[in-house]
Amino acid sequence: MNILLIEDERPAANRMKQLTLELLPGANIFGHLDSITSAVEWLQTNPAPDLIFCDIQLADGLSFEIFERVKVSSPIIFTTAFDQYAIKAFKLNSVDYLLKPIDPKELAGAIDKFKNQKIKSTIDLSQIQDLLQPRQQEFKSRFMVKIGEKIQSVLASEAAYFMSEERVTFLQTYEAKRYILDYTLDQLEEMLDPKKFFRLNRKYISSFEAIAEIHTYSNSRLKIKLANCSDNDILVSREKVGGLKEWLDG
C-alpha cells in the first residue's frame, strides 16, 4: 500500500508515520510534504497513492487548495487541530478527519473505515471551507430598559459604559442617564462588540469614548477615569493592561 503524507510539522509527521506503520506494517509512506506547492508537484508527477493523510493547515495555506489545483481520486484522511465539534461536521462523503494530537484508536478506526469501504474521496470543498470560515458574530445593538411603567429601547452606541454595583448592572449613556439591565457584566462581555467596548475589571465595561483619563498606578496597573463617573478607583489589573493598550491602539 502506498500512502502519501502531507504534513508541515515534522514531529507530527514522524508520529503519524510511526502509528501508521504499526497498523499497516507493509505500507510505503511517501513524504512528509510540508506545503501546498510541494504536494501539488508530487501529485502531478507520481501515480495516485492508495491513501493520503493530509493536514488542513500547511505552511503556505489551507490544504484544500491542493485539490483545487490537482484532481485527486485517492481517499483522504485529514488531520487538523480544529475544534472536535467542527470535526464531526466535516465528516462528509466518507472522508475521515482526525483531531491532533492523533489518537491511535481514532487512527485505527479511520484506517479500518478506509480498508472496509475502499471508496474514492469526493471532497465538497465549498462545504468544508464554509465551515472553516469564521462566522461573523452579531453583537447586541440595543437594550430594552424599563423606566417607570414604560419600556424603551437604548442603543448600544449610546452606552458610555456598563457597571455592576451590589449585584445590579447599569447602562450609563453619554448623556449621564442610567438604566438597569437584566444582564450580568459577564453576559454583556459576550454580547458587546469588542472593538467598541473593553472589560476594564469585574465592575466596569467601557467604550473608548468614555475613557477620560488614564494614569499609571502601582504594580504595573492603570487607573482609569470615566466621563460622568464618580468612581475614582477604577483599576485595570497588570494582566489586562496589555489587552487594554492593544484595544486603545485600534
C-alpha positions in Angstrom: 0.0 0.0 0.0 1.3 3.4 -1.0 0.5 6.3 1.4 1.2 10.0 0.8 1.8 12.1 4.0 1.1 15.9 3.7 2.1 17.5 7.0 4.2 20.6 7.7 5.1 19.7 11.3 8.0 17.2 11.5 7.1 15.8 15.0 3.5 15.3 13.9 4.7 13.7 10.6 7.1 11.3 12.4 4.3 10.3 14.9 1.9 9.7 12.0 4.5 7.5 10.2 5.1 5.5 13.4 1.5 4.9 14.2 0.6 4.1 10.6 3.4 1.5 10.2 2.2 -0.1 13.4 -1.2 -0.6 11.9 0.0 -1.2 8.3 3.5 -2.8 8.6 4.0 -3.2 4.8 3.0 0.3 3.8 5.2 2.6 1.7 4.9 6.1 3.1 5.9 9.0 0.9 6.6 12.4 2.4 6.3 14.2 4.5 5.3 17.0 2.1 5.1 20.3 4.0 3.4 22.7 1.6 0.7 23.2 -1.0 3.3 23.7 -3.6 5.3 20.5 -2.9 2.1 18.5 -2.6 0.8 19.7 -6.0 4.2 18.9 -7.6 4.2 15.4 -6.2 0.7 14.6 -7.2 1.3 15.9 -10.7 4.4 13.7 -11.3 3.6 10.5 -9.4 0.9 7.8 -9.6 -2.1 8.3 -7.3 -1.4 6.8 -3.9 -3.8 4.3 -2.2 -4.4 6.7 0.7 -3.5 10.3 1.6 -3.0 11.7 5.1 -3.3 15.5 4.8 -3.0 18.2 7.4 -5.5 21.1 6.9 -3.2 23.9 7.8 0.1 23.9 5.9 2.9 26.4 5.9 1.6 28.2 2.8 -2.2 28.0 3.4 -5.1 25.6 3.7 -4.5 22.2 2.0 -7.9 22.4 0.2 -6.1 24.5 -2.4 -4.2 21.3 -3.4 -7.3 19.6 -4.5 -8.4 22.7 -6.4 -5.2 22.6 -8.4 -5.0 18.8 -8.9 -7.7 16.2 -9.5 -7.3 13.6 -6.7 -9.1 10.3 -6.7 -7.3 8.8 -3.7 -9.2 8.5 -0.4 -8.1 11.2 2.0 -7.9 11.3 5.8 -7.5 14.9 7.0 -5.7 15.7 10.3 -6.3 19.0 12.0 -6.1 20.9 15.2 -9.6 22.4 14.7 -12.3 22.0 17.4 -13.6 18.5 17.5 -17.2 19.6 17.3 -16.4 21.1 13.9 -14.5 17.9 13.0 -17.8 15.9 13.4 -19.4 18.3 10.9 -16.6 17.8 8.5 -17.2 14.1 8.1 -18.5 14.3 4.5 -18.5 11.8 1.6 -16.7 9.1 3.5 -13.6 11.2 4.1 -12.4 11.0 7.7 -10.9 13.7 10.0 -8.6 13.2 12.9 -8.0 15.7 15.7 -4.5 16.5 16.7 -2.7 15.1 18.6 -3.6 11.9 16.8 -5.2 9.3 19.0 -4.0 5.8 17.9 -7.5 4.4 18.4 -9.0 7.1 16.2 -6.3 6.5 13.5 -7.0 2.7 13.6 -10.7 3.4 13.2 -10.1 5.7 10.2 -7.8 3.1 8.5 -10.4 0.4 9.2 -13.0 2.6 7.5 -10.7 3.1 4.5 -9.9 -0.6 4.2 -13.6 -1.7 4.5 -15.1 0.9 2.2 -12.4 1.4 -0.4 -14.4 4.4 -1.6 -12.7 7.2 -3.6 -12.9 10.6 -2.0 -15.2 13.2 -3.5 -14.4 16.3 -1.5 -17.1 19.0 -1.2 -14.6 21.8 -0.8 -17.2 24.5 -0.6 -18.9 22.9 2.4 -15.7 22.3 4.2 -14.3 25.8 3.6 -17.6 27.4 4.7 -17.3 25.5 8.0 -13.7 26.8 8.4 -14.6 30.4 7.7 -15.0 32.4 11.0 -18.6 33.3 11.4 -19.4 37.0 11.5 -20.7 37.4 15.0 -23.7 39.7 15.5 -23.4 41.9 18.6 -26.2 43.4 20.6 -27.3 46.7 19.0 -29.9 47.8 21.5 -31.2 47.1 25.0 -34.8 47.2 26.3 -35.0 49.1 29.6 -37.8 49.9 31.9 -38.5 53.5 33.0 -41.3 53.5 35.5 -44.2 51.9 33.7 -42.6 52.4 30.3 -40.3 50.2 28.3 -38.0 51.8 25.8 -35.0 51.0 23.6 -31.5 52.2 24.3 -28.9 51.8 21.5 -25.7 50.1 22.4 -23.9 53.0 20.6 -25.4 55.3 23.3 -23.8 53.4 26.1 -20.7 55.1 27.6 -20.1 52.3 30.0 -21.7 49.4 31.9 -21.1 48.9 35.6 -22.1 46.4 38.3 -22.9 47.6 41.8 -24.3 45.4 44.6 -25.2 42.7 42.0 -27.2 45.2 39.8 -26.0 46.0 36.3 -26.4 49.5 34.9 -26.0 51.0 31.5 -24.8 54.6 31.6 -25.2 56.8 28.5 -23.1 59.6 27.3 -25.8 61.9 28.5 -25.3 60.6 32.0 -28.6 58.7 32.0 -28.5 55.4 33.9 -30.7 52.3 33.3 -30.9 48.9 35.0 -30.2 45.9 32.8 -31.2 42.3 33.3 -27.7 41.0 32.3 -24.5 40.4 34.2 -21.3 42.0 33.0 -20.0 38.5 32.1 -23.0 38.2 29.8 -22.6 41.7 28.4 -18.9 41.0 27.6 -20.1 38.3 25.2 -22.8 40.4 23.7 -20.9 43.6 23.0 -18.6 44.4 20.1 -15.1 44.0 21.4 -13.9 46.7 19.0 -16.1 49.2 20.8 -16.1 48.0 24.4 -13.5 46.7 26.8 -13.8 44.9 30.1 -11.8 47.1 32.5 -12.3 44.9 35.6 -15.0 43.0 37.4 -17.1 46.1 37.8 -16.8 48.1 34.5 -17.1 47.6 30.7 -16.2 50.9 28.9 -16.5 52.3 25.5 -13.4 54.0 24.0 -15.1 57.5 24.1 -15.9 57.2 27.8 -12.3 56.9 28.9 -11.4 60.5 30.0 -8.0 59.8 31.7 -5.5 57.0 32.1 -2.9 57.1 34.8 -0.1 54.7 35.7 -0.6 53.0 39.1 1.4 50.7 41.4 2.3 47.1 40.5 2.1 48.0 36.7 -1.6 48.6 36.9 -3.5 51.5 35.3 -6.1 53.8 36.9 -9.0 54.9 34.6 -11.2 57.9 34.9 -14.5 57.6 33.1 -16.6 60.5 31.9 -19.6 61.2 34.2 -18.5 58.6 36.7 -17.9 59.4 40.4 -15.7 56.3 40.9 -12.1 57.4 41.1 -10.7 54.0 41.8 -11.3 52.1 38.6 -8.2 50.0 38.3 -7.0 47.8 35.4 -5.0 44.8 36.5 -1.5 44.1 35.3 -2.8 41.1 33.4 -5.3 43.3 31.5 -3.0 46.2 30.7 -1.6 44.7 27.5 -5.0 44.0 26.2 -6.2 47.5 27.0 -3.3 49.1 25.3 -3.9 47.0 22.2 -7.6 47.9 22.2 -6.8 51.6 22.5 -4.4 51.4 19.6 -7.2 50.0 17.5 
